[in-house]
Amino acid sequence: MTSILKKVLKLITGDPAAASLSVPKNRPLKRLTERQLLQLESEIGAKLFGEVPEGHRREFFCFDAKTWIWYEEWKDLKTGKQQHSTTRYEVHEKGILKVQEGARYSFIEGEELENLEAATAMYYERVMREVYGFDPATGQRLQTQQSLS
Amino acid sequence: MSVNHELNNGNINFGISVGVNPEVNAAGAEYDRNLEEATAREKLAGVIDAAEAPVSEPIPQQRERMTGAVILQLVGQRGRNLELTRSQMAAGDQREAA
């Protein structure tokens, strides 16, 4: 993982203990920065794949228009050392490039591609509704959402 | 047009002869082409609107490629929408705070 990506991840994910950003019901998104909004998105993204195992920390979020990031952190039970893994999915013209540590690059296909599509669909559906209060299908503001503007 | 027995690839088919009238013959050929294209489109249904999809290649290969293209388009679109929404929300909040 490049140092830039490490910095970006730290900036986005921050301190795990302080990572939980809950949206007050009476003031959903006012004065939240893009970084804070990303944290909120990632809270949803982390739960899309089922329960996060104890001792693990997971982040899954859309970093920008062309980048999705999966980050997993856990403690190795044998060595007690903290382990982590970052996978970046980049949208290119010819496909979706999976970038992992150790300069491993590959365009994903088949089941993995379908799984990523499903994950982004669920993420988009929930984030647009629960974080931003828009109907993802129509782009219209949801009636029940608190005013965001 | 008359009902007759037609020899086709060694099998006897009972059907309507379309060989006598050129217009009927042409209409029959067009019907076959349309049916072939419609079948191809049906097989692609749910993946993409295949109205413009070429039907000259075998369906499995075509479907695989179309699926990948559609997924790429969908994932890209979601990313763009999310980035735009996020940045608009943050910008709007900053304007309001100012």
Interface residues (C-beta under 8 A of the other chain):
Chain A: L29 K30 R31 L32 T33 E34 L37 L38 E41 C62 D64 A65 K66 T67 W68 V91 G95 I96 E109 L113 E114 L116 E117 T120 A121 Y123 Y124 V127 M128 Y132 F134 L148 S149
Chain B: T67 G68 I71 L72 L74 V75 G76 R78 G79 R80 N81 L82 E83 L84 T85 R86 S87 M89 A90 G92 D93 Q94 E96 A97
